[in-house]
Amino acid sequence: MTARTTVAAMATPPETGFDISWVTDPEAWRVRAEAAAAYLREQLLTIDAAIQAGAAIAALAASWLIAHLLVRLAARVAAQAGVSRLMPRLLDFAKLVIPPLVTLIALYAAQNALATAERPIYLVRIAVSLAGAWLIIRCATRFIGDPFWARAAATVAWAGALLNIFGLLGPATRALDAVGFEINDTRLSLLIVLRAAVIATLLLAFAGWLSQVLSRRIQTLPRIEPSLRILFARTLQVALITTAGLIGLATLGLDLSAFALFSGALGLGVGFGLQKIVANFVSGVVLLLDRSLKPGDVIRIEDTYGWVNSLGLRYASIITRDGHEHLIPNEVLMTEKVENWSFSDSRVRIKRGIGVAYSSDVHLARKLVIDAATSIDRVIAFPAPVCQLNEFGDNSVNLELRFWIADPQNGINNVSSEVLLAVWDSFHANGVEFPFPQRDVHLKTGGPIRVKLENGD
């Protein structure tokens, strides 16, 4: 028996099943070690091995040259005027995938050429397996953002390549296929489940990447309002992920109608435990459709005041002037009272009370207040600021300043402070007095009042 025959015999399981009893047999390990040494002597130090090595090197050199030319061609196409904004991302993907893909194709062509010439191909087959693992790892790192799942995909790719190199991929797949059970008329094996899991993971990763790319493209559409852009992007994301999940389930060979019972249980769960989630989801869709809230709107809800940073299908992100980000459930935005300061117009009127002393010229004070408000950049000229006399108070003549701003998202208290400081400076420069509390004290007594001075005076 030759070395090749011995290795093939070791890699081929008996017809009755996949036998792994040799793992605990020292004699079997010795036989396999001797067969491996003979295989190296008879197969690697021969003319056939040199021919395969030359074919592999030629294929690698040709693939490097072709990949270099293709990458330059893709960069030239992307640099042309009028190309879509999506092209730079496609160019990055092409730079990542073209080298391993061209290498795999070139090595596979070399393997077929040697097989056609009836020459051995075991070394070139090893190179093909490694190139395939390289391509899978490149795609996994591009589409899978999570480092853990990217490393898991890389580990599976290298494990499959090693099994294929040593001729154990077929026996391993048959062993996994032998472990399974039947559901009605459908048989589920460990191999089918693992294959479906891998396909579903890749499809979900690709669907997530594609949804992000298309969402960014939708956000740049000029003739669609921001709320509709968000709705289209979220709908597209849900549709892509759902489609990827259904394809993954279909690879199991299951009849999707068998999930009718599961769907009924899910509907029951929605009616009880998931009703809040569904209510927020529906409320989010309604908010996006009726466009009552848009990113950038300045709103007040209960004690939260800020601008809408983003709208999702479950919650809205509100950023306050303090930099705190509040996640408000969509159901609250639908059922509670919401003050939208920029729903139809971004302009906001601000009222501030100002008191002057009774001895001051009220007409001059009103003029100075209006001039002070007009001098602030953020106060708009139309509608113009006004100052009204509200009442005659106990200690002051009470005025009220009303002015408008067009950028409430930049703050209310800060512009009010600037206006009041300008009023302060103007009053002091023109002799207008601010009031202070005044009290008259009446002493009722039937005789003289005795006054005692301290410090012996």
VENNOR-V582243 format. One line per field, one symbol per residue. ss: DSSP state (H for helix, E for strand, L for the rest). phi: phi as a letter, one per 30 degrees, with the letter a starting at -180 (. if undefined). psi: psi as a letter, one per 30 degrees, with the letter a starting at -180 (. if undefined). A space follows every 50 residues. Layout:
ss=???
phi=???
psi=???
//
This chain:
ss=LLHHHHHHHHHLLLLLLLLLHHHHLHHHHHHHHHHHHHHHHHHHLLHHHH HHHHHHHHHHHHHHHHHHHHHHHHHHHHLLLLLLLLHHHHHHHHHHHHHH HHHHHHHHHHHHHHHHLLLLLHHHHHHHHHHHHHHHHHHHHHHLLLHHHH HHHHHHHHHHHHHHHLLLHHHHHHHHHHLEEEELLEEEEHHHHHHHHHHH HHHHHHHHHHHHHHHHHHHLLLLLLHHHHHHHHHHHHHHHHHHHHHHHHH LLLLLHHHHHHHHHHHHHHHHHLLHHHHHHHHHHHHHHHHLLLLLLLEEE ELLEEEEEEEELLLEEEEEELLLLEEEEEHHHHHHLLLEELLLLLLLEEE EEEEEELLLLLHHHHHHHHHHHHHLLLLELLLLLLEEEEEEELLLLEEEE EEEEELLHHHLLHHHHHHHHHHHHHHHHHLLLLLLLLLLLLLLLLLLLLL LLLLLLL
phi=.ddddddddddcddddlcccdddccdddddddddddddddddcccbdedd dddddddddddddddddddddddddddddddidedddeddddddddceed dddddddddddddddddhcdbdddddddddddddddddddddccdddddd ddddddddddddddddicddddddddddcaacchcccccddddddddddd dddddddddddddddddddcddccdedddddddddddddddddddddddd ddiddddddddddddddddddcdcddddddddddddddddhdbbejdcbb bhccblcddaccdcaccccdddidccccedddddccdbccdbdcaddbcc cbdbcbdddddddddddddddddddddddddbdddbbcddacddbacccb cbbcbcbdddjcdddddddddddedddddcidcddbebbcccccadbdcd cccdiid
psi=kleeeeeeeefkllffajkgffegjeeeeeeeeeeeeeeeefefhleeee eeeeeeeeeeeeeeeeeeeeeeeeeeeffkkgklffeeeeeeeeeeeeee eeeeeeeeeeeeeeeeghlkgeeeeeeeeeeeeeeeeeeefefjekeeee eeeeeeeeeeeeeeegggeeeeeeeeffjalkjcgkkkleeeeeeeeeee eeeeeeeeeeeeeeeeeeffkfgkleeeeeeeeeeeeeeeeeeeeeeeef ffgkjfffgeeeeeeeeeeefdfgeeeeeeeeeeeeeeefhfklkfkjlk jcgkkaljelkafelkjkklffgkjkjkkeeefeflkkjjfhefkfkkkk kkkkkllffljeeeeeeeeeeeeffkefklfkklklkkjeljaefljjlk kklklgiffgleeeeeeeeeeeeeeeeefggkkkllkkkkkkkjlfalkk kkklgg.
//
